[in-house]
Amino acid sequence: MSALHAGNIPQSLFSLPALEYLYLETNQLSGSLKDIPDPLSSGLLQIKAIFLSDNQLTGPIPESLFQLTNLRCLYLDSNKLMGTIELSSIWGLTSLNQLDLSNNMISLIDKEGDTIAPYLPSIEYLGFASCNLTKLPATLRYLDTITDLDLSNNHIKGVIPSWVWENWKDQLHTLNLSHNMLTTLEKSPSLVHMTNLDFLDLSSNRLEGTIPIPVTGSEVVVLDYSNNSFSSIVSKFGRYLTNAIYINLSKNKLSGRIPASVCSLNNLDIMDLSYNYFAGPVPSCLIERGNLTVLKLRENRLRGALPKNIGEGCKLQTIDLNGNRIEGMLPTSLENCQDLEFLDIGNNHIVGSFPTWVGTLPNLRVLVLRSNQLNGTIRDPHSVSESNRSFTSLQIIDLSSNHFSGYLPSEWFEGLKSMMNNDNKGEILEHNYTNMVSKNEIYQDTITITYKNSYFSLTKIQTTLKVIDFSDNSFSGPIPKSIGRLVSLHGLNISHNNFTGQIPSQLGNLTRLESMDLSCNHLSGEIPQVLTSLTFLSWLNLSYNNLTGRIPEGNQLFSFPYSSFEGNAGLCGSQVPKHCDNPGSTTPKLIDHQESKSLWQDRLDAILLFTFVGLGVGVGFALAILSRIFRRVEGWICKHFCIHMYV
């Protein structure tokens, strides 16, 4: 239906005795299915299809629905239905061809010893995802017409039986057993012959051993084995998967070199081998041939230089090689990948200067070069005229923990047009790929960044997220005022550098800023009052600079702790130990060390005087001896306390 409908299912629909097809999916219908008339008594015995997916329906599923012997299609998935259903009652729908009960709050029960119905329905599509199953229903092996089966997100334990591959080898198209607790495959097959299989998802289980590779004649193949404990794969697996468009082997225990047979995957669109133990070089065909859209080899043990001969027509949109041991320089032939959006080569051993030429890639959104051995300035000093045409789409740049140095030219930041865009409409960085039988599938880019003093992974990167991290380098000179034009910036980290001069008041224009770290530099002068206008700021670190004067009060600045300002001897305010002379003063009230010591001694003497009077001379004599000890301790405390405060 084109328009959304809310409220209960209109009972008037069930007064139509000739009703055969009921399509009400993807609406906002609520209420209980028990509120509708009994299909048996309302004359709906001829109904053939009921589509109520993606609504807000609640309550149990009426038993009378499972007595509609003419029903061919029943879709109740993605609601809030509850209760317990015995599988034996479902098999009574002898005409049933398609059934989906997924993603509700129901529990399916397959009772031991149940008599298998002599005539099982000719079911082709069966969706039992999130139905609280604890085992593979025994009856399934007798469904000889099944083509698409979804048992994902259940609690199924133990072994994947061999009859899955044997009984269904000629008919099964899609099989989803992901997000269960399966541990092994019966007979441990390395190859499974499945004539028509085009979608196999065994991800997020506890499977070990060898990855089962389907030998299939399908024109499109999607395979996901991620989040398991597989330790090996057939070395020639690529020869059996020439029609694969998506292969995800991430987060397993695969080791050795990446098999050379990956070069046979001519139709592959997305490959994810991340979080394994692969070693050796990156196969040149994965990059130089440029057929892939997504190449993710993150967190392995790959080494050597990157392939250099990337040809024109490169289709790569994502390259993620973070956390390996890759050496050498970035190949300039990456310029041929004009569709590149995401480039993460952080935490490697990349050398050379800042790759200014990457800025010519028109769609580049994410650039991560952190923790490498790059040096020099971040741009060619002779390319200032081109800087306004560089990195126009960039939203996240991380150059932290390298050896960059020199001034940051103001002109360079003026090229970051995407960070100047105040548009609130955001999307997620993702890639669509289509399986011919199932729905469109989505693969999303991920990134690990330092944000608000925490190092964490983003599994969904919003296009509205804008972050700059130049920390832990040797940049010097003033902070460019042009950063203040990046009005959609959320995170700014330039800590642990050699910046000098004052904090630019233009940073007060960054009204969306949530995290700012300028710590461990040589900044001087007062903290600009305009920073109090940064009402979204939840993390601030200005520590260990040479800042002076009163800390501005108001909004978030008033709430930040001492650690945000420590290491600035000249700062005063309620957040630090030094208080200002008066509300209007910007000069901190400094306490002389001798004056402080005298004050402590006067107070101690006064206490002892009253003690002598109250206790008498005898006890007072003993206290007089203790007084000398206390004064030595007091002198040590005062000395170290003042050094900590003012030095």
C-alpha positions in Angstrom: 0.0 0.0 0.0 1.3 3.4 -0.9 0.0 5.3 2.2 0.6 4.5 5.8 -2.4 3.4 7.9 -2.6 3.3 11.7 -4.9 1.9 14.2 -6.6 -1.5 14.3 -7.2 -3.7 11.3 -10.6 -2.7 10.0 -13.1 -5.4 10.8 -15.1 -4.5 7.8 -12.5 -6.2 5.6 -13.6 -9.5 7.0 -17.2 -9.0 5.9 -16.0 -9.6 2.3 -16.7 -13.2 1.7 -14.9 -13.3 -1.6 -11.7 -11.9 0.0 -8.6 -13.9 -1.2 -5.7 -11.5 -0.8 -5.1 -9.2 2.2 -2.1 -6.8 1.8 -1.6 -4.5 4.8 2.2 -4.8 5.2 4.5 -1.9 6.1 1.9 0.3 7.9 1.4 1.4 11.5 -1.3 -1.1 12.4 -1.7 -1.9 16.0 -3.9 -4.0 18.3 -4.2 -7.7 18.6 -5.0 -10.3 16.0 -7.5 -11.7 18.4 -9.6 -8.5 17.7 -10.3 -9.6 14.2 -13.2 -11.9 13.5 -12.5 -15.7 13.5 -11.5 -16.4 9.9 -13.4 -19.7 10.1 -16.7 -18.2 11.2 -16.4 -15.1 9.1 -16.4 -16.9 5.8 -12.8 -16.4 4.9 -12.1 -20.0 4.2 -11.1 -19.1 0.7 -8.4 -16.6 1.6 -5.1 -17.4 0.0 -2.6 -14.7 1.1 -2.3 -12.6 4.3 0.5 -9.9 4.3 0.8 -8.1 7.7 4.6 -7.6 7.9 6.2 -4.6 9.4 3.4 -3.3 11.6 2.9 -3.0 15.4 0.6 -5.9 16.0 0.6 -7.5 19.4 -0.8 -10.5 21.2 -0.8 -14.2 20.3 -1.4 -15.6 16.8 -4.9 -17.1 16.7 -5.0 -20.9 16.3 -7.7 -20.5 13.7 -5.2 -19.0 11.2 -3.5 -22.4 11.1 -6.8 -24.0 10.0 -7.1 -22.1 6.7 -6.3 -24.9 4.4 -6.4 -22.7 1.3 -3.8 -20.3 2.7 -0.7 -20.1 0.5 1.2 -17.1 1.9 1.3 -15.9 5.5 3.6 -13.0 6.4 3.4 -11.9 10.0 7.1 -11.0 10.4 8.4 -7.8 12.1 5.6 -7.2 14.5 5.3 -7.6 18.3 3.4 -10.8 18.3 4.0 -13.2 21.2 3.1 -16.6 22.5 4.1 -20.2 21.9 3.4 -22.1 18.6 3.9 -25.8 18.0 5.4 -26.5 14.6 3.0 -29.4 14.1 0.1 -26.9 13.9 1.9 -25.1 11.0 2.3 -28.2 9.0 -1.5 -28.5 9.0 -1.6 -25.6 6.4 -1.4 -28.1 3.5 -1.5 -25.4 0.8 1.2 -23.3 2.4 3.9 -22.1 0.1 5.4 -19.1 1.9 5.6 -18.5 5.7 7.4 -15.8 7.7 7.0 -15.4 11.4 10.4 -13.8 11.9 11.3 -11.0 14.3 8.4 -11.1 16.8 8.4 -12.3 20.4 7.1 -15.8 19.7 8.6 -19.2 20.6 8.4 -22.1 18.2 8.4 -25.5 19.7 9.4 -28.7 17.9 8.2 -31.5 20.3 10.2 -34.6 20.5 8.4 -37.6 19.1 5.8 -35.6 17.2 4.4 -37.6 14.3 5.4 -36.1 11.0 2.3 -35.2 8.9 1.9 -37.6 6.0 1.5 -34.7 3.6 3.8 -31.8 4.5 3.0 -28.5 2.7 5.1 -27.7 -0.3 6.8 -24.8 1.4 9.4 -22.9 -0.7 10.1 -19.9 1.6 10.3 -20.3 5.4 11.3 -17.5 7.8 11.8 -18.4 11.4 14.4 -15.7 12.4 14.3 -14.7 16.1 11.8 -17.3 17.0 13.6 -18.7 20.1 14.5 -22.0 18.5 17.1 -24.1 20.4 17.6 -26.7 17.7 17.1 -27.4 14.0 13.6 -28.6 13.7 13.7 -32.3 12.7 10.8 -31.9 10.2 12.8 -29.5 8.0 14.8 -32.4 6.4 11.6 -33.7 4.9 10.7 -30.3 3.2 11.8 -31.3 -0.3 10.6 -28.1 -2.0 12.3 -25.6 0.3 14.3 -22.9 -1.6 14.8 -20.2 1.0 15.3 -20.8 4.7 16.1 -18.2 7.4 16.8 -19.5 10.9 19.0 -16.6 12.0 19.1 -15.0 15.5 18.0 -18.0 17.4 19.7 -20.2 20.0 20.4 -23.2 17.9 23.4 -25.2 19.2 25.6 -28.0 18.1 26.2 -29.4 14.6 25.0 -28.4 11.2 23.8 -31.8 9.9 25.0 -33.2 6.6 21.5 -33.6 5.3 21.3 -29.8 4.8 23.7 -30.2 1.9 22.6 -33.6 0.8 18.8 -33.3 0.9 18.6 -29.8 -0.5 21.6 -29.8 -2.9 19.4 -29.2 -6.0 16.8 -26.8 -4.7 18.2 -24.5 -2.0 18.9 -20.9 -3.0 19.3 -19.1 0.3 20.3 -20.3 3.7 20.7 -18.1 6.7 21.9 -19.7 10.0 23.7 -16.6 11.3 23.7 -15.5 15.0 23.2 -18.8 16.6 25.5 -21.1 18.7 26.5 -23.7 16.1 29.9 -25.2 16.6 30.7 -27.7 13.9 29.7 -29.1 10.5 28.9 -32.8 10.4 31.6 -34.7 8.4 33.6 -31.3 8.1 33.1 -30.8 4.4 35.5 -28.4 2.7 33.3 -28.3 -0.4 29.5 -28.6 -0.6 27.8 -29.2 -3.9 24.8 -26.9 -4.1 23.5 -26.5 -7.6 21.5 -23.3 -7.1 22.8 -21.8 -3.9 23.4 -18.1 -4.2 23.2 -16.9 -0.6 24.9 -18.6 2.4 25.2 -16.8 5.8 26.9 -18.7 8.7 28.2 -15.6 10.4 28.3 -15.1 14.2 28.4 -18.7 15.3 31.1 -20.7 17.0 32.1 -22.7 13.9 35.6 -24.2 13.7 37.7 -26.1 11.2 37.6 -25.6 7.4 35.3 -23.1 5.8 32.7 -25.0 3.6 32.9 -23.6 0.0 29.8 -24.1 -2.1 30.3 -25.5 -5.6 27.4 -23.8 -7.3 26.2 -22.8 -10.8 24.4 -19.7 -9.6 25.1 -16.5 -11.5 25.4 -14.4 -8.3 26.9 -15.7 -5.0 26.9 -14.1 -1.6 28.9 -15.7 1.3 29.3 -14.6 4.9 31.4 -16.6 7.3 32.4 -13.8 9.6 32.6 -13.9 13.4 33.5 -17.6 13.8 36.6 -19.6 14.6 37.3 -21.1 11.2 41.1 -21.8 10.9 41.5 -22.9 7.3 40.1 -22.6 3.8 40.6 -24.5 0.6 43.5 -22.8 -1.2 41.8 -22.9 -4.6 38.5 -21.6 -3.3 38.5 -18.7 -5.8 38.1 -21.2 -8.7 34.8 -22.4 -7.3 33.4 -19.0 -6.7 33.9 -17.2 -10.0 30.4 -15.7 -9.7 30.8 -14.5 -6.1 30.0 -10.8 -5.6 30.4 -10.7 -1.8 32.8 -12.7 0.4 33.2 -11.9 4.2 35.7 -14.0 6.1 36.4 -11.5 8.8 37.0 -12.2 12.5 38.1 -15.8 12.1 41.5 -17.5 12.7 42.7 -17.8 9.2 46.5 -17.6 8.7 49.2 -18.0 6.1 49.2 -16.0 2.8 46.0 -14.9 1.1 45.4 -17.6 -1.4 46.4 -16.7 -5.0 43.1 -18.0 -6.2 41.4 -14.8 -5.1 42.6 -13.5 -8.4 40.0 -15.8 -10.0 37.2 -13.8 -8.4 36.5 -11.6 -11.5 33.0 -10.6 -10.4 33.8 -9.9 -6.8 32.4 -6.6 -5.5 33.1 -6.7 -1.8 35.9 -8.7 0.0 36.4 -8.5 3.8 39.3 -10.6 5.2 39.8 -8.3 8.2 40.7 -9.5 11.8 42.5 -12.7 10.8 46.2 -13.7 10.8 47.0 -13.4 7.1 50.6 -12.7 6.4 52.8 -11.9 3.4 52.1 -9.2 0.7 48.7 -7.9 -0.4 47.9 -9.8 -3.7 48.5 -7.2 -6.4 45.3 -8.3 -8.3 43.1 -7.1 -5.4 44.2 -3.5 -6.0 45.8 -3.2 -9.4 43.0 -4.7 -11.3 40.5 -2.4 -9.6 37.4 -4.6 -10.0 36.5 -4.5 -6.4 34.3 -1.8 -4.7 35.4 -2.6 -1.2 38.7 -4.1 0.0 39.0 -4.6 3.7 42.1 -6.3 5.0 42.2 -4.6 8.4 44.1 -6.0 11.4 46.1 -8.8 9.8 49.9 -9.3 9.6 50.3 -8.3 6.0 53.7 -6.7 5.1 55.6 -5.4 2.1 54.9 -2.5 -0.2 51.5 -1.8 -1.8 51.0 -2.7 -5.5 51.8 0.4 -7.6 50.3 -0.2 -11.0 46.6 0.7 -10.5 45.0 1.2 -13.8 42.4 3.7 -15.1 38.9 2.7 -14.4 39.6 1.6 -10.9 36.2 1.0 -9.1 37.5 0.9 -5.5 35.4 3.0 -3.1 36.8 1.6 0.2 40.4 0.6 1.0 40.9 -0.4 4.6 44.4 -1.8 5.4 44.6 -0.5 9.0 46.7 -2.4 11.5 49.1 -4.3 9.3 52.9 -4.0 8.7 52.8 -2.5 5.2 55.9 -0.5 4.2 57.0 2.0 1.6 55.1 4.9 0.1 51.5 5.3 -0.9 51.3 4.5 -4.7 50.4 7.7 -6.6 48.4 5.5 -9.0 45.6 5.6 -6.4 44.7 8.8 -8.3 43.0 6.4 -10.8 40.5 5.4 -8.2 38.3 8.4 -8.8 35.4 6.8 -6.9 37.4 6.3 -3.7 35.5 7.5 -0.6 37.3 5.7 2.3 41.1 5.3 2.6 42.4 3.9 5.9 46.1 2.9 6.0 46.6 3.8 9.6 48.9 1.8 12.0 51.4 0.6 9.4 54.9 1.6 8.4 54.1 4.0 5.5 56.9 6.5 4.8 57.2 9.7 2.7 55.5 13.1 2.8 51.9 14.0 3.1 50.1 12.7 -0.1 48.7 16.0 -1.3 47.7 14.3 -4.6 45.0 12.3 -2.7 43.1 15.6 -2.4 42.2 15.5 -6.1 39.9 12.5 -5.5 36.5 14.2 -5.7 34.6 11.7 -3.5 37.1 11.1 -0.7 35.3 11.4 2.6 37.6 9.6 5.1 41.4 9.7 5.2 43.2 7.9 8.0 47.0 7.9 8.0 47.6 7.7 11.8 50.5 5.9 13.4 52.8 5.7 10.4 56.2 7.3 9.6 55.1 10.2 7.4 57.0 13.4 7.7 57.3 17.0 6.4 54.5 19.5 5.9 51.0 18.4 5.0 51.1 20.0 1.6 53.5 21.0 -1.1 54.5 24.6 -0.4 54.2 25.4 -4.1 50.6 24.2 -4.4 48.8 26.9 -2.4 46.8 27.9 -5.4 45.4 24.4 -5.8 44.6 23.9 -2.1 41.1 25.4 -2.5 40.3 22.6 -4.9 41.5 19.8 -2.7 39.8 17.5 -0.2 36.4 19.2 -0.9 34.4 16.1 0.2 36.6 15.2 3.2 34.7 14.8 6.5 37.2 12.8 8.6 41.0 13.2 8.5 43.4 11.5 11.0 47.1 12.3 10.7 47.9 11.6 14.3 51.1 10.0 15.6 53.4 10.7 12.6 56.4 13.0 12.2 54.7 15.9 10.4 56.1 19.4 11.2 56.0 23.0 10.1 53.2 25.6 10.0 49.7 24.6 9.0 48.8 26.9 6.1 45.5 28.7 6.5 44.7 28.1 2.8 44.7 24.4 3.2 41.7 24.4 5.6 39.7 26.6 3.2 39.6 23.7 0.8 37.5 21.5 3.3 34.2 22.5 1.8 32.3 19.6 3.3 33.2 20.7 6.8 31.9 24.2 6.0 28.5 22.7 5.1 25.9 23.2 7.8 23.4 20.7 6.2 21.9 18.4 8.9 20.7 15.8 6.4 23.0 12.8 6.8 23.4 9.4 5.4 25.5 6.4 6.4 28.6 5.4 4.4 27.5 2.1 3.0 27.5 -0.1 -0.1 24.5 -1.8 -1.6 24.8 -5.1 -3.3 22.0 -7.2 -4.7 21.3 -10.9 -4.4 19.0 -12.1 -7.1 16.7 -14.0 -4.8 16.8 -12.1 -1.5 16.4 -8.4 -0.7 19.1 -5.8 -1.3 22.0 -6.3 1.1 24.0 -3.5 2.7 27.7 -3.4 3.7 28.8 -0.5 5.9 32.2 1.0 6.4 33.7 1.2 9.9 36.4 3.3 11.5 38.3 3.6 14.7 39.1 7.1 15.9 40.1 9.0 19.0 37.1 11.1 20.1 36.5 12.7 23.5 39.6 11.2 24.8 38.4 7.7 23.9 39.6 5.3 21.2 36.5 3.5 19.8 35.0 2.1 16.6 32.2 3.5 14.7 30.2 0.8 13.0 28.0 3.3 11.2 29.7 6.4 9.8 27.3 9.2 9.4 28.2 11.6 6.5 27.4 14.5 9.0 30.3 13.5 11.3 33.2 15.8 10.8 36.5 15.2 12.7 40.1 16.5 12.4 42.9 14.7 14.4 46.5 16.1 13.9 47.6 15.1 17.3 51.1 13.8 18.3 53.1 15.4 15.6 55.5 18.4 15.5 53.4 21.0 13.9 54.4 24.5 14.9 53.3 28.2 14.5 49.9 29.6 15.2 46.6 27.6 15.0 45.1 28.7 11.6 42.2 31.0 12.1 40.5 29.4 9.0 39.6 26.4 11.1 36.9 28.6 12.5 35.2 28.4 9.1 34.6 24.6 9.5 31.3 25.2 11.2 30.1 21.6 11.0 33.2 20.2 12.8 32.4 17.9 15.7 35.9 16.9 16.8 39.2 18.8 16.8 42.4 17.3 18.2 45.7 19.1 17.7 47.2 18.1 21.0 50.9 17.1 21.6 52.4 19.5 19.0 54.4 22.7 19.1 51.7 25.3 18.4 52.3 28.8 19.7 50.4 32.0 20.0 46.9 32.5 21.2 43.8 30.3 20.8 42.0 31.9 17.9 38.7 33.5 18.8 37.4 32.1 15.5 37.0 28.7 17.1 34.0 30.1 18.8 32.2 29.8 15.4 32.4 26.0 15.7 28.9 25.7 17.3 28.6 22.0 16.6 31.9 21.1 18.3 31.6 18.3 20.8 35.3 17.6 21.5 38.3 19.9 21.4 41.8 19.0 22.6 44.6 21.6 22.3 46.6 20.2 25.2 50.4 19.8 25.4 51.4 22.7 23.1 52.9 26.2 23.8 49.8 28.3 23.5 49.7 31.5 25.4 47.4 34.4 26.3 43.9 34.2 27.7 41.2 31.7 26.8 38.8 33.5 24.5 35.5 34.3 26.2 33.7 33.4 22.9 34.3 29.7 23.6 31.4 29.8 26.1 29.1 29.8 23.1 30.1 26.2 22.3 27.1 24.7 23.9 27.6 21.3 22.5 31.1 20.9 23.8 31.3 18.0 26.2 35.0 17.3 26.1 37.7 20.1 26.5 41.4 19.8 27.2 43.6 22.9 27.3 46.1 21.5 29.8 49.9 21.9 29.7 50.2 25.1 27.7 51.2 28.7 28.8 47.7 30.1 29.1 47.0 33.0 31.5 44.1 35.0 33.0 40.7 34.1 34.2 39.0 31.0 32.8 35.8 32.2 31.2 32.6 31.2 33.1 29.4 30.3 31.5 27.7 27.3 29.8 30.0 24.2 29.4 33.3 25.9 30.3 32.2 26.2 33.9 31.6 22.5 34.2 34.9 21.2 33.0 37.2 19.7 35.7 40.7 20.8 36.8 42.3 18.3 34.4 41.0 20.3 31.5 43.2 23.3 32.6 46.1 21.9 34.6 49.6 22.7 33.7 48.8 26.4 32.9 50.5 28.3 35.7 48.9 31.6 34.9 45.2 30.5 34.9 42.8 31.4 37.7 39.2 30.5 38.3 36.9 28.2 40.1 38.1 25.2 38.1 41.8 25.5 39.3 43.4 25.9 42.7 44.3 29.6 42.0 41.5 32.0 42.5 41.3 35.4 40.9 41.6 38.6 43.0 38.1 39.8 42.3 35.2 38.9 39.9 36.4 41.5 37.4 40.0 40.7 37.5 42.0 38.7 35.0 45.0 38.6 37.3 45.4 35.5 39.5 46.1 36.0 43.1 49.5 34.5 43.7 50.4 33.4 47.3 54.0 34.0 48.2 55.7 30.9 49.5 57.1 32.6 52.6 53.7 34.2 53.3 52.0 30.8 52.9 54.5 29.3 55.3 54.0 32.1 57.9 50.2 31.6 57.6 50.5 27.9 58.4 52.9 28.6 61.4 50.6 31.3 62.9 47.6 28.9 62.7 49.6 26.1 64.3 50.9 28.4 67.1 47.4 29.6 67.9 46.2 26.0 68.2 49.0 25.1 70.5 48.5 28.2 72.7 44.9 27.1 73.4 46.1 23.6 74.0 48.7 24.7 76.6 46.1 26.7 78.5 43.6 23.9 78.5 45.9 21.1 79.4 48.5 22.7 81.6 52.2 23.2 81.4 53.2 19.5 81.7 51.3 18.4 78.7 52.1 21.6 76.9 55.8 20.9 77.2 55.2 17.6 75.4 53.2 19.3 72.7 55.9 21.9 72.3 58.3 19.2 71.3 55.7 17.8 68.9 55.3 21.3 67.5 58.8 21.3 66.1 58.1 18.0 64.4 54.8 19.3 63.0 56.5 22.4 61.6 59.1 20.4 59.7 56.3 18.3 58.2 54.3 21.4 57.5 57.3 23.0 55.7 57.7 20.0 53.4 54.0 19.9 52.6 53.8 23.6 51.9 56.9 23.5 49.7 55.7 20.7 47.5 52.1 21.9 47.4 53.2 25.3 46.1 55.6 23.8 43.6 52.7 21.7 42.2 50.5 24.8 42.0 52.7 27.5 40.6 55.7 25.9 38.8 
